[in-house]
Amino acid sequence: MFQTRRSSTYVAISLLAFQLIGLLAVATVTLPSVARWHALDLSIYYQDSLQLLRGQFPYRDFALEYPPLALLAFALPRLVTFGQPLNFIGYVWLFMLENAIFSTLIALTIAHVRGPQAAGPALALYAILVVVSAPLLPWRYDLFPALLTILALVCLLRQRPGWAGIWLGLGVAAKLYPIVLLLVFGAYYLAGKNRPALIRLALGSAGALAVTLLPFVLVAPGSLLSFLRYHQLRGLQLESLPAGVIVLMHALGKAPAQLEFNYGALHVASPLAETVLSWLPIAFVVIFGAVLASCLARFRQEQIESGQLSSESLVAYSVAALLAFIITNKVFSPQYLIWLLPFAPLLRLRQAIGLLVICAITILLFPFGYNHLLSMELLPVLLLNLRNLLTVALLIWLMLDRMPSSWRVALGWPPRAAELAGRRASR
């Protein structure tokens, strides 16, 4: 037993080192060939952090297109220099090291969730995802909110709803998207009829968000929500699901389309785009509502059948909620897949491999094939639509895999073999 435990520890440490070294090595080797695709975002981080440390106040003294806690991720590379001058190149390398640390902390958290005996396969899968995504991963700040969300999951599994709410609240203050996870986590406690925990989750998230936003509310109350207005004015981004279809129609000569650069991204200008933009909010409400309803029904079923809710279902519905948000969004930036990386190693193996394929196609398109995609050449456009189709397929797969038995009965589908075995065992 002792030898097995020690061997598992060595494997975990080796995999932690592999993902760290692999991330740094691949990012360093590929940066010269892809730097131009990352320069805009990195220069925004560099300038925003510089203005902050010069005493200027975001939203009031300079425009900030992100929620306020994003500034922490931007400023950390400057803070470690203890006030010494830092040029753009030095900032870029320190930003990479910061993200390498965030990635390692995520890996450690995954190992904590899985436990010492089962950590190896999960860490191996995470390490592969990190290495595949390395041409993009360290050049965006999305690993920071991703770390906050996996910490929230750990607290939920350890029956610490207040802390889960705090981490999610901080995540929302960093990049908004964790708000969809807050609803899934709330359904987890609602189905378990644990109202005190649900209240602590809500208070924790609201408190963390309030503390984070309070200085900005006091100093720049009229400008705080400017980043929301900024994103509201954005068009249909090139890599989003509907934009991919429109560009494919254009490549096949079926519809006119052109690209316009504004609001820091490339958007598709087409008569179809305006129609799609008006329907996307409805699509989000319908699809995310279906995910949330299925989530609540599944959790209630598990509560009735076994008296407890499974962590596997919680992870699956967390990923499904994020996917629903991504596929119904008018923007599908490549870095959005970073949001899924902490949860991927906790999925079923084949589902995690499906996400790995999605990440690999994304990296082929951005940054390596982006010039060809911008030219709307047929092959990269087909790859984009394949990536988007696989993303939708993964959401459907997760939903079908966790579909409550009552829904299967309503649809006239046969029960799963595992459900039949459970019923026989309970007789």
Buried (B, 14 or more C-beta within 10 A) or exposed (E): EEEEEEEBBEBBEEBBEBBBEBBBEBBEEBBEEBEEBBBEBBEBBBBBBBBBBEEEBBBBBBEBBBBBBBBBBBBBBBEEEEEEEBEEEBBBBBBBBBBBBBBBBBBBBBBBBBEBEEBBBBBBBBBBBBBBBBBBBBBBBBBBBBBBBBBBBBBBBEEBBBBBBBBBBBBBBBBBBBBBBBBBBBBBBBBBEBEEBBBBBBBBBBBBBEEBBEEBEEBBEEBBBBBEEBBEEBBBBBBBBBBBBBBBBBBEEEBEBEBEEEBEBBBBBBEBBEEBBEEBEEBBEEBBEBBBEBBBBBBBBBBEEEEEBEBBBBBBBBBBBBBBBBBBBBBBBBBBBBBBBBBBBBBBEEBBBBBBBBBBBBBBBBBBBBEBBEEBEEEBBEBBBBBBBBBBEBBEBBBEBBBBBEBBEEEEEEEEEEBEEBEEEEE
